[in-house]
Amino acid sequence: MITLKNVNKSFASLKVLNDISVNFEAGKTNLIIGQSGSGKTVLLKSIIGLHEIDSGKIFYSDRDFTAMNLKSRKNIRQEMGMVFQGGALFDSMSVEENVLFPLDMFSKMSDTEKMDRVNFCLNRVNIKNSNHLYPTEISGGMQKRVAIARAIALNPKYLFCDEPNSGLDPVTAIVIDNLIQEITKEFNMTTIINTHDMNSVMEIGEKILFISKGFKAWEGTKEEIFDTDNQALNDFVFASDLYQKIKKVNR
Ligand SMILES: Nc1ncnc2c1ncn2[C@@H]1O[C@H](COP(=O)(O)OP(=O)(O)OP(=O)(O)O)[C@@H](O)[C@H]1O
C-alpha cells in the first residue's frame, strides 16, 4: 500500500498538486487519470521521489518516505519497478541485457541466478527466443513487454507505469494492460499507472484517482465511474460519443 497525505507541490508560483490524499492498494491496479496538464506526471514523480514535495507525507506501507534520508530512499527504490513512457529500453543493449541491467546493478545474485531470473521474467511476459535481439528489432508491443520484464526483475513491491500503452494499437494496448494487472495480482504489487486511455480505465480500473487542475476531484472504481455526478469527471470520461453511449446502456 502507498498512502499520500495532504501532498502539495509547486514550481515557483505554479501550484501543481493541491492537498492530495489517497491510498493506493496492494494487489490492485491503481490508475491516475486526468486531462493533459492536470498534474499526473508530477504526482507520479513525487511518489517515487524524483520531485521533492513542498508539504504532506508519502508512506510506503508504514514507512514514511518523506522523512527518509538518502540511504533509506536508495534501499526503498530497489523495491520499485518502473515502466516509462515509450518503454525507455537501452537501444545499445539486447533484450537480455536490458533485463539483466537492474540485476547487475542492485542484486548480489550469481551469474547463473541472474540469467535464470532474466529468463523467468522474459518468459512471464511471453517473450521467447528473443534474448539476443535489440529493441529496434522488435515491435512496440514487445518493447513494452521487455520493459515490464525489466521492471519486475528485482521482484518489486511497487510498480509504476507512465502511459504504459502509449503508441500501441488498441488490441496490443489491452494485452499490455492485462499483463500488468495479472502480474500485479501474482506478485501482490502496489501498481500505480498514469493513463489518458479510457479503454485502460474500463479494462483495469480497480482503483481510479481522477485529478483536475492538481486537485483530487474523484476516486472510485471503473464500475462507479458511470454513476458519478462529478462534472469534471463526466467531461473527461464522456468526451467521446462511444462512452456516452456506454453510459446510457449502463443506466
Ligand atoms: N519541472 C517542472 N517545472 C515547472 N513546471 C512543471 C514541471 N513539470 C511539470 N510542470 C507543470 O506542471 C503541470 C502539470 O504537468 P504534468 O506533466 O504533471 O501534467 P500531466 O497531467 O502529466 O499531463 P500529460 O497528460 O500531458 O502528460 C503543467 O502545467 C506543467 O507545465
The ligand as a Gaussian input file, in Angstrom:
#p B3LYP/6-31G(d) Opt

LIG

0 1
 N        9.787000      20.533000     -13.833000
 C        8.769000      21.376000     -13.989000
 N        8.942000      22.700000     -13.813000
 C        7.909000      23.570000     -13.922000
 N        6.640000      23.201000     -14.223000
 C        6.404000      21.901000     -14.411000
 C        7.441000      20.920000     -14.291000
 N        6.898000      19.687000     -14.531000
 C        5.582000      19.903000     -14.787000
 N        5.284000      21.213000     -14.703000
 C        3.947000      21.803000     -14.892000
 O        3.051000      21.123000     -14.042000
 C        1.773000      20.995000     -14.656000
 C        1.334000      19.535000     -14.648000
 O        2.189000      18.814000     -15.524000
 P        2.144000      17.232000     -15.663000
 O        3.253000      16.853000     -16.593000
 O        2.120000      16.586000     -14.342000
 O        0.739000      17.010000     -16.378000
 P        0.098000      15.643000     -16.879000
 O       -1.240000      15.553000     -16.254000
 O        1.037000      14.519000     -16.653000
 O       -0.038000      15.939000     -18.434000
 P        0.125000      14.925000     -19.693000
 O       -1.056000      14.022000     -19.597000
 O        0.035000      15.843000     -20.868000
 O        1.434000      14.228000     -19.571000
 C        1.895000      21.585000     -16.053000
 O        1.400000      22.908000     -16.006000
 C        3.397000      21.593000     -16.290000
 O        3.771000      22.632000     -17.161000

